[in-house]
């Protein structure tokens, strides 16, 4: 928690202390007046076991006063809030290994279906860009809120073929994202980089620009063959975890199409939110006022007038 006007914290402390002392003084005066005009033995016997309600009322009154004065200090808390004008770039692997059928019907088709679901569920104010990459990377859509343009980009994703240039895709994503605002990159791949720039260097550049990278490893280690070859299609989970960690992002594993859709759905919610300082002055003031009113009513019902 931080404060826009921290000087008021000292004032809040002094006010709470002063109120506590004043409250106790008024309580003592009230008790003395009651003793003067009441049967003393009866009063002492009746009042002795009931000290806790007075102390409870005092504590709540002090808390209410402290909240009211504390509201003037402009308290702020770090919280997740909706991102207005956020931008996300989806980087999808279109290398030859994405033709493997260990994720039905193929890795590539499952990725495309999950991306469509992600876009359908994304908030309208979120700009989405599309990058496909194999031996090199290409922009199919700059970050835009035009869903028709994004859909056209999905339709233009090339058939799987070639090597895997993850580093090139990440570097390109950083270049097409806006310089400010809530930004994120989502990488959908089997993670076995074998072409282009160093992916870790590109990931660190994203981290330096405060752009989180969320990696989704699609595929299994079942030894499935890439169609038309004798080469197995694996998944490099350690690398994908490292890329995400370098940016403060996260890694998810998708063994099948359902898991892939769920992983992208979770990312759709997280990338449409960002952490920011939220002013809680008004809630603090309302809480203090409500607490004060309730305490007064409770004291009134108990026959005490603070």
C-alpha positions as CSV (number, residue, x, y, z in Angstrom):
1,X,0.0,0.0,0.0
2,X,1.2,3.5,-0.8
3,X,-0.2,7.0,0.0
4,X,-0.6,10.1,-2.1
5,X,-0.4,12.3,1.1
6,X,1.5,10.3,3.7
7,X,1.6,13.3,6.1
8,X,-2.1,12.6,6.9
9,X,-1.1,9.2,8.5
10,X,0.4,11.0,11.5
11,X,-2.8,13.1,11.7
12,X,-4.9,10.0,11.6
13,X,-2.9,8.5,14.4
14,X,-3.2,11.6,16.5
15,X,-6.9,11.9,15.9
16,X,-7.5,8.3,16.8
17,X,-5.4,8.7,20.0
18,X,-7.2,12.0,20.9
19,X,-10.6,10.4,20.3
20,X,-9.7,7.4,22.5
21,X,-8.6,9.7,25.4
22,X,-11.7,11.8,25.0
23,X,-14.0,8.8,24.9
24,X,-12.4,7.3,28.1
25,X,-12.8,10.7,29.8
26,X,-16.4,10.9,28.9
27,X,-17.0,7.3,30.0
28,X,-15.4,8.0,33.4
29,X,-17.5,11.1,33.9
30,X,-20.6,9.2,33.0
31,X,-19.8,6.5,35.4
32,X,-19.2,9.0,38.2
33,X,-22.5,10.7,37.6
34,X,-24.3,7.3,37.6
35,X,-22.7,6.3,40.9
36,X,-23.8,9.6,42.5
37,X,-27.5,9.0,41.8
38,X,-27.7,5.2,41.9
39,X,-27.6,2.5,44.5
40,X,-23.9,1.9,44.6
41,X,-23.7,-1.7,45.7
42,X,-26.3,-2.7,43.1
43,X,-24.5,-0.7,40.3
44,X,-21.1,-2.3,41.0
45,X,-22.5,-5.8,41.1
46,X,-24.4,-5.2,37.8
47,X,-21.6,-3.4,35.9
48,X,-18.5,-5.4,37.0
49,X,-18.8,-8.2,34.5
50,X,-19.7,-5.9,31.6
51,X,-16.5,-4.0,30.9
52,X,-15.8,-5.7,27.5
53,X,-18.8,-4.0,25.6
54,X,-17.3,-0.6,26.6
55,X,-13.9,-1.5,25.4
56,X,-15.3,-3.0,22.2
57,X,-17.2,0.2,21.4
58,X,-14.1,2.3,22.1
59,X,-12.0,0.1,19.8
60,X,-14.5,0.3,17.0
61,X,-15.0,4.1,17.4
62,X,-11.2,4.6,17.2
63,X,-11.0,2.4,14.1
64,X,-13.8,4.4,12.4
65,X,-12.2,7.7,13.2
66,X,-8.8,6.4,11.9
67,X,-10.4,5.3,8.7
68,X,-12.1,8.6,8.1
69,X,-8.9,10.6,8.6
70,X,-6.8,8.0,6.8
71,X,-9.0,8.5,3.7
72,X,-7.5,12.0,3.4
73,X,-4.0,10.5,2.9
74,X,-5.0,9.0,-0.5
75,X,-4.4,5.3,0.3
76,X,-3.6,3.2,-2.8
77,X,-3.3,-0.5,-3.2
78,X,-1.8,-2.6,-6.0
79,X,-4.6,-4.6,-7.7
80,X,-5.6,-6.2,-11.0
81,X,-7.8,-3.9,-13.1
82,X,-9.2,-4.1,-16.6
83,X,-6.8,-2.9,-19.3
84,X,-8.4,-0.3,-21.5
85,X,-6.5,-0.2,-24.8
86,X,-4.4,-3.3,-24.1
87,X,-2.6,-5.1,-26.9
88,X,-1.8,-8.7,-27.4
89,X,0.3,-10.4,-30.1
90,X,-0.4,-14.1,-30.8
91,X,2.7,-15.9,-32.3
92,X,1.8,-19.2,-33.8
93,X,4.3,-21.9,-34.9
94,X,3.8,-23.0,-38.5
95,X,6.9,-25.2,-38.8
96,X,6.8,-28.7,-40.1
97,X,6.5,-30.2,-36.7
98,X,3.1,-28.7,-36.3
99,X,1.7,-31.3,-38.7
100,X,2.2,-34.0,-36.0
101,X,-1.0,-35.7,-35.1
102,X,-0.3,-36.3,-31.3
103,X,-2.8,-33.4,-30.7
104,X,-5.9,-34.2,-32.7
105,X,-6.5,-33.5,-35.5
106,X,-3.0,-31.9,-35.8
107,X,-1.0,-29.5,-33.7
108,X,-1.6,-26.8,-36.3
109,X,-5.3,-27.2,-36.5
110,X,-5.8,-27.4,-32.8
111,X,-3.7,-24.2,-32.4
112,X,-5.9,-22.4,-35.0
113,X,-9.1,-23.5,-33.3
114,X,-7.9,-22.3,-29.9
115,X,-6.8,-18.9,-31.3
116,X,-10.2,-18.4,-32.8
117,X,-11.8,-19.1,-29.4
118,X,-9.3,-16.7,-27.7
119,X,-10.2,-13.9,-30.1
120,X,-13.9,-14.5,-29.7
121,X,-13.7,-14.2,-25.9
122,X,-11.2,-11.3,-25.8
123,X,-12.7,-7.9,-24.7
124,X,-13.6,-5.7,-27.6
125,X,-11.2,-3.0,-26.4
126,X,-8.2,-5.4,-26.6
127,X,-6.1,-5.0,-29.8
128,X,-4.8,-8.3,-31.2
129,X,-2.0,-8.9,-33.6
130,X,-1.1,-12.2,-35.4
131,X,2.4,-13.4,-36.3
132,X,3.1,-16.8,-37.9
133,X,6.6,-18.2,-37.9
134,X,8.5,-21.1,-39.4
135,X,11.9,-20.6,-41.0
136,X,11.2,-16.9,-40.6
137,X,8.5,-14.8,-39.0
138,X,5.8,-12.7,-40.7
139,X,3.2,-10.3,-39.5
140,X,-0.3,-11.3,-40.6
141,X,-2.1,-8.6,-38.7
142,X,-0.8,-5.5,-36.8
143,X,-2.4,-5.1,-33.3
144,X,-6.0,-4.0,-34.1
145,X,-9.5,-4.1,-32.6
146,X,-11.0,-4.9,-36.0
147,X,-12.2,-8.5,-35.5
148,X,-12.8,-8.9,-39.2
149,X,-9.2,-8.0,-40.0
150,X,-8.0,-10.4,-37.3
151,X,-10.2,-13.2,-38.7
152,X,-8.7,-12.6,-42.2
153,X,-5.3,-12.9,-40.6
154,X,-6.2,-16.3,-39.1
155,X,-7.4,-17.5,-42.5
156,X,-4.1,-16.4,-44.0
157,X,-2.0,-18.5,-41.6
158,X,0.2,-20.7,-43.9
159,X,0.3,-24.4,-43.9
160,X,3.0,-26.0,-41.6
161,X,6.4,-26.3,-43.3
162,X,10.0,-25.5,-42.6
163,X,12.1,-24.8,-39.5
164,X,11.2,-23.0,-36.2
165,X,12.4,-19.4,-35.6
166,X,11.0,-18.6,-32.2
167,X,13.5,-15.7,-31.6
168,X,12.5,-14.0,-34.8
169,X,8.8,-14.2,-33.9
170,X,9.4,-12.7,-30.4
171,X,11.6,-9.9,-31.8
172,X,9.0,-9.1,-34.4
173,X,6.2,-9.1,-31.8
174,X,8.1,-6.5,-29.7
175,X,8.5,-4.2,-32.7
176,X,4.8,-4.2,-33.7
177,X,3.5,-3.7,-30.1
178,X,2.8,-0.1,-29.1
179,X,5.4,1.6,-26.9
180,X,3.1,2.1,-24.0
181,X,0.0,0.6,-22.4
182,X,-0.8,-2.9,-21.2
183,X,1.0,-5.3,-23.6
184,X,1.6,-9.1,-23.8
185,X,2.9,-11.7,-26.2
186,X,1.4,-15.2,-26.4
187,X,3.6,-17.9,-28.0
188,X,2.1,-21.2,-29.3
189,X,4.7,-23.7,-30.3
190,X,6.4,-27.0,-29.6
191,X,9.4,-25.0,-28.4
192,X,12.1,-26.7,-30.4
193,X,13.9,-23.7,-31.9
194,X,16.3,-24.5,-34.8
195,X,16.5,-21.3,-36.9
196,X,16.8,-17.5,-36.6
197,X,17.8,-15.3,-33.7
198,X,18.4,-16.5,-30.1
199,X,14.9,-16.9,-28.4
200,X,16.3,-16.2,-24.9
201,X,17.8,-12.9,-26.1
202,X,14.5,-11.9,-27.6
203,X,12.7,-12.9,-24.4
204,X,15.0,-10.8,-22.3
205,X,14.3,-7.8,-24.6
206,X,10.6,-8.3,-24.0
207,X,11.2,-8.4,-20.3
208,X,13.3,-5.2,-20.5
209,X,10.4,-3.5,-22.2
210,X,8.0,-4.8,-19.5
211,X,6.1,-7.0,-21.9
212,X,5.2,-10.4,-20.4
213,X,5.5,-13.5,-22.6
214,X,3.1,-16.3,-22.1
215,X,4.3,-19.6,-23.7
216,X,2.0,-22.5,-24.5
217,X,3.8,-25.8,-25.3
218,X,1.6,-27.8,-27.6
219,X,2.3,-31.5,-28.2
220,X,3.4,-34.6,-26.3
221,X,6.6,-36.5,-26.0
222,X,5.0,-39.7,-27.3
223,X,7.4,-40.0,-30.2
224,X,4.9,-39.0,-32.8
225,X,6.5,-38.6,-36.3
226,X,6.3,-35.5,-38.5
227,X,4.2,-36.7,-41.5
228,X,6.4,-37.5,-44.5
229,X,9.6,-37.8,-42.4
230,X,11.2,-40.1,-39.9
231,X,11.7,-37.2,-37.5
232,X,9.9,-37.2,-34.2
233,X,7.9,-34.1,-33.1
234,X,8.9,-33.4,-29.5
235,X,8.3,-30.4,-27.2
236,X,11.0,-28.4,-25.4
237,X,9.3,-27.5,-22.1
238,X,12.4,-26.3,-20.3
239,X,13.1,-23.7,-23.0
240,X,9.5,-22.4,-23.0
241,X,9.5,-22.1,-19.2
242,X,12.8,-20.2,-19.4
243,X,11.5,-17.8,-22.1
244,X,8.4,-17.0,-20.1
245,X,10.3,-16.6,-16.8
246,X,12.7,-14.1,-18.4
247,X,9.7,-11.7,-18.9
248,X,7.7,-12.4,-15.8
249,X,5.2,-14.4,-17.8
250,X,4.1,-18.0,-17.4
251,X,4.2,-21.4,-19.2
252,X,1.3,-23.7,-19.9
253,X,1.4,-27.3,-21.3
254,X,-1.3,-28.4,-23.7
255,X,-1.4,-32.2,-24.4
256,X,-4.6,-32.0,-26.4
257,X,-7.0,-29.6,-28.1
258,X,-9.2,-29.1,-25.0
259,X,-6.2,-28.1,-22.8
260,X,-5.0,-25.8,-25.5
261,X,-8.4,-24.0,-25.6
262,X,-8.5,-23.7,-21.8
263,X,-4.9,-22.4,-21.7
264,X,-5.7,-19.7,-24.2
265,X,-9.0,-18.9,-22.4
266,X,-7.1,-18.3,-19.2
267,X,-4.6,-16.0,-21.0
268,X,-7.5,-14.1,-22.6
269,X,-8.6,-13.1,-19.1
270,X,-5.1,-12.4,-17.7
271,X,-3.9,-10.3,-20.7
272,X,-7.0,-8.1,-20.5
273,X,-6.1,-7.2,-16.9
274,X,-3.0,-5.4,-15.6
275,X,-1.7,-4.5,-12.1
276,X,-2.0,-0.8,-11.1
277,X,-2.3,1.5,-8.1
278,X,-6.0,1.9,-7.2
279,X,-7.1,4.8,-5.1
280,X,-9.1,3.5,-2.1
281,X,-9.8,6.8,-0.5
282,X,-13.5,6.7,-1.1
283,X,-14.0,3.1,0.1
284,X,-12.0,3.9,3.2
285,X,-14.1,7.0,3.9
286,X,-17.3,5.0,3.3
287,X,-16.1,2.2,5.5
288,X,-15.2,4.7,8.3
289,X,-18.6,6.4,8.1
290,X,-20.6,3.2,8.0
291,X,-18.6,1.8,10.9
292,X,-19.2,5.0,12.9
293,X,-22.9,4.9,12.2
294,X,-23.2,1.3,13.2
295,X,-21.2,1.8,16.3
296,X,-23.4,4.7,17.4
297,X,-26.5,2.7,16.8
298,X,-25.0,-0.2,18.8
299,X,-24.1,2.1,21.6
300,X,-27.5,3.7,21.6
301,X,-29.2,0.2,21.7
302,X,-26.9,-0.7,24.7
303,X,-27.8,2.5,26.6
304,X,-24.5,4.1,26.0
305,X,-24.0,7.4,24.3
306,X,-20.4,7.8,23.0
